[in-house]
Amino acid sequence: MPTKTFVDPDVGRGPAQLYAERTKRFADVYQLKQPDRVPIQLGFGYMLAEMYGATRQEQHESAARELEMLEKAGSYFQPDSIMGLFNNPAVSLAVGDRMTKFPGHGLDPNGSFQFVEGEYMKAEDYDAFIDDPADWGIRKYWPRVFSELGGIGLLPPLGMATFGVYGLYTLGSLAAPPLAKALRVMAHAVEAQAAADQRAVQTVQRMAELGFGPPTFMGALIEAPFDLMSDTLRGMRGIMLDMHRHPDKLLAAQEKVLRFQLEYAINWCNATGIKVAFIPLHRGSDGFMSLAQFEKFYWPQLRAMQVGLVEAGIMPFVFYEGVWDQRLTYLTELPKGKTTGLFQSSDIFKVKRVVGDTMCIMGGMPNSLLQAGTAQQVRDLTKRLCQEVGKGGGYIMSVGVGEMEGCRPDLVKVWVDATKEYGVYN
Amino acid sequence: MNKLVQAITDMREEEALRTAKEMLGSGVSPVQVLADCREAMNAVGEKFEKGEYFVSELILAGEILKSISAEVRPHLQQTAQTRQGPKVLLGTVKGDIHDIGKDIVSFMLDVNNFQVTDLGVDVAPSVFVEQIKQLQPPVVALSGFLTLSFTSMKETVEAIAAAGLRNKVKIMIGGGTVDEQVRSYAGADAFGKDAMAAVELAKQWTEGKIHAYENVR
């Protein structure tokens, strides 16, 4: 139950003032400074559909419907930053993506978006991948992963297509019907994704007009080199065997992957002016690999990626998924005050002790407490988080994942209010 | 530890396979080779428990075992390999297709002599109910990674209760962000933080020393 005397300090302020204050709050914590108050970000995910009676499919596919729900939720909960979903199925559907399943497409309209991992790259493909990732990727990998792009495999070797005798004489081969079809599918997919991007930008702009700070996950999306090799190419089983059977090839492939991801992120940030790269991590956490494996296959590449971004003036916003309790000290090697870490299930108090003066910390509230806890439990934990993890600044209150499905609205309200009450710095 | 057990335990894949072939070629009984494999798997399981081995070693051990089994099979003359341990019914609940955690639990239960029936992923409550009727396992283990799975776990437990089977089985849940809140919400008997906790719970529950509602780790 909220304290009787508590009055939301944000009520009665105009959107422009709120936007300025909230944006400043995030800017401060990103630089490890102490803001006026601990900022709270609500990454609602499917909770919006649950609260307002939409299907998850509608939420994914109708930007208008999602915006309407975001506006309602924002107005009621008044967080510093607010987010819904961040993926639209249009491009996946256009290319027949076998790696993703969206609600209403191979799943119930109220199912959860899921990633279907597979060994789309075989161990035998390493040499071709290392030799020329783009050529192998477009001609071999795309047809395996995207059912509508089967014809793309008919392209001549990309070197030939690019430099072939007197330049463009190879273009005629692109008229082969399956290839021509694949190219049309591509053109359609590009339009679909561009339209989805446009709607996402409009949503962010609209929420800013209403006084909400920028969503924390907004940035160039890239992956730790190991995770890119694992998630979309080798699959978990494949990559785990590679560490034993093909360690050198795995390292060589990661080097390639690191290079083009960095170039992409830097270009993206320069083009958009949003100097953030979002890096969700998957396989480097405590349960998945030993510290010896982490030191060889995961951390040096991830550190190099983050350092490269920071040197380019970009803030890595890293989602440390799973538990990182055994390997937090490595994170202290990162440039101080230049990165942010969202921690899912790590001991958040230990995180503060170990990396509190290295990076801005986000997370701390377990989804399960907002689903099945009591108001008093939520208030007590919020208070402790503000006092201990929020100490001295550099902290963003949030759940440990970018998703709040199943959370109870009344408990979320208690949580937001408690953050505004206990998160004030004197 | 003999050479084969040592090679498997140390993850020397080629040497393990070569040794197994040599043993079979020199007349060692296929049953003995399989017994060595089991001893090695136990050692791998122990190293996993101690935190010396991780997911990659379990997967590689599984691969080595598969290759050796393929070599052994032609030498086997219908040796009945009956497992005596208690049954455990395992699966990832409806709406969730994550299998990594479930597979590790399955591996660890197996090396600890449980008879594991793995129903796979996205398993509907009715399938769990059907299988409980058929197999009569004392232990049911529900896995889930997505937050959505909390509700599916609850629905599964409710379906088991509705079928009148709730007092016939002990139910554990695990995976992702499962904790005491989720345990209570789902109506399970216990939750486990990792595969060793699952083994520990299954042992407790099948040795008659049942500590209901007690959470391991």
HADDOCK unambig.tbl for C-alpha pairs under 7 A between the chains (distance, minus, plus):
assign (segid A and resid 111 and name CA) (segid B and resid 95 and name CA) 6.30 0.50 0.50
assign (segid A and resid 237 and name CA) (segid B and resid 59 and name CA) 6.91 0.50 0.50
assign (segid A and resid 240 and name CA) (segid B and resid 56 and name CA) 4.51 0.50 0.50
assign (segid A and resid 241 and name CA) (segid B and resid 56 and name CA) 6.21 0.50 0.50
assign (segid A and resid 241 and name CA) (segid B and resid 60 and name CA) 6.06 0.50 0.50
assign (segid A and resid 287 and name CA) (segid B and resid 54 and name CA) 6.81 0.50 0.50
assign (segid A and resid 288 and name CA) (segid B and resid 54 and name CA) 6.11 0.50 0.50
assign (segid A and resid 288 and name CA) (segid B and resid 55 and name CA) 5.52 0.50 0.50
assign (segid A and resid 289 and name CA) (segid B and resid 54 and name CA) 5.50 0.50 0.50
assign (segid A and resid 289 and name CA) (segid B and resid 55 and name CA) 6.54 0.50 0.50
assign (segid A and resid 290 and name CA) (segid B and resid 53 and name CA) 6.90 0.50 0.50
assign (segid A and resid 290 and name CA) (segid B and resid 54 and name CA) 6.07 0.50 0.50
assign (segid A and resid 368 and name CA) (segid B and resid 181 and name CA) 5.88 0.50 0.50
assign (segid A and resid 368 and name CA) (segid B and resid 182 and name CA) 6.15 0.50 0.50
assign (segid A and resid 369 and name CA) (segid B and resid 181 and name CA) 6.47 0.50 0.50
assign (segid A and resid 372 and name CA) (segid B and resid 181 and name CA) 5.64 0.50 0.50
assign (segid A and resid 372 and name CA) (segid B and resid 182 and name CA) 6.92 0.50 0.50
assign (segid A and resid 372 and name CA) (segid B and resid 185 and name CA) 6.29 0.50 0.50
assign (segid A and resid 373 and name CA) (segid B and resid 181 and name CA) 6.59 0.50 0.50
assign (segid A and resid 405 and name CA) (segid B and resid 147 and name CA) 6.83 0.50 0.50
